[in-house]
Amino acid sequence: MISCTEFIPAYSELFKYLEQRDGKKKVLEFWETISDEYLKDSLKKCVEEAGIRGCWNYWSRSLNEEAADFTMTLDEENGEFTIVMHACPSKGMLLNLGYMEPYRDYCEHCDVLYRRVLEPLGYEYIFDDSECDQAKCNIKIRKIK
């Protein structure tokens, strides 16, 4: 079976192609479609069934499958979940490839995909990609009271 990481360079190139052909709007539409079609049966379902703990359940599985270096915290009492991504395997791989330049807004897909699922469910989604050039980011999800 092919691992998910083997597709990362192809994703990056696809994002560049879509933007060159039809503009950034087309990239955003593509990400929104992925969010709507794929995450409805995974992240959305987890959060609908378990609330903020559903975020923990979803990312515990997905980030471990990707072999990410991360720290997650869950504060159910305050309705908060955080991910500190110490080393994103996707962006890290792209930064280490010598034969291609990563799509400049590659990390933005995490913002678009997950925000689109969580905000309609009543959660605030805060994405800090200020260190994405080092394959690091932070995500905070908070139940809106």
NORJO-V713754 format. One record per residue. RES is the residue in three letters. PHI is phi in whole degrees, -180 to 180 (* if undefined). Layout:
<<RES & PHI> <RES & PHI>>
This chain:
<<MET & *> <ILE & -82> <SER & -77> <CYS & -62> <THR & -70> <GLU & -70> <PHE & -92> <ILE & -57> <PRO & -61> <ALA & -66> <TYR & -59> <SER & -59> <GLU & -67> <LEU & -62> <PHE & -60> <LYS & -63> <TYR & -61> <LEU & -59> <GLU & -68> <GLN & -65> <ARG & -77> <ASP & -130> <GLY & 92> <LYS & -59> <LYS & -55> <LYS & -68> <VAL & -64> <LEU & -61> <GLU & -62> <PHE & -62> <TRP & -63> <GLU & -63> <THR & -65> <ILE & -60> <SER & -59> <ASP & -65> <GLU & -89> <TYR & -96> <LEU & -79> <LYS & -66> <ASP & -97> <SER & -124> <LEU & -60> <LYS & -58> <LYS & -63> <CYS & -59> <VAL & -73> <GLU & -62> <GLU & -83> <ALA & -126> <GLY & 65> <ILE & -60> <ARG & -63> <GLY & -61> <CYS & -63> <TRP & -59> <ASN & -61> <TYR & -64> <TRP & -74> <SER & -59> <ARG & -75> <SER & -68> <LEU & -71> <ASN & -71> <GLU & -62> <GLU & -85> <ALA & 60> <ALA & -78> <ASP & -101> <PHE & -149> <THR & -128> <MET & -115> <THR & -133> <LEU & -129> <ASP & -121> <GLU & -67> <GLU & -61> <ASN & -98> <GLY & 66> <GLU & -127> <PHE & -137> <THR & -132> <ILE & -126> <VAL & -108> <MET & -91> <HIS & -78> <ALA & -155> <CYS & -75> <PRO & -66> <SER & -66> <LYS & -66> <GLY & -59> <MET & -61> <LEU & -62> <LEU & -67> <ASN & -91> <LEU & -76> <GLY & -84> <TYR & -97> <MET & -151> <GLU & -98> <PRO & -63> <TYR & -57> <ARG & -61> <ASP & -109> <TYR & -52> <CYS & -66> <GLU & -63> <HIS & -62> <CYS & -65> <ASP & -67> <VAL & -66> <LEU & -59> <TYR & -83> <ARG & -59> <ARG & -62> <VAL & -83> <LEU & -80> <GLU & -62> <PRO & -64> <LEU & -88> <GLY & 94> <TYR & -118> <GLU & -89> <TYR & -120> <ILE & -114> <PHE & -118> <ASP & -110> <ASP & -108> <SER & -66> <GLU & -117> <CYS & -67> <ASP & -69> <GLN & -116> <ALA & 63> <LYS & -126> <CYS & -159> <ASN & -135> <ILE & -128> <LYS & -125> <ILE & -121> <ARG & -136> <LYS & -68> <ILE & -79> <LYS & -93>>
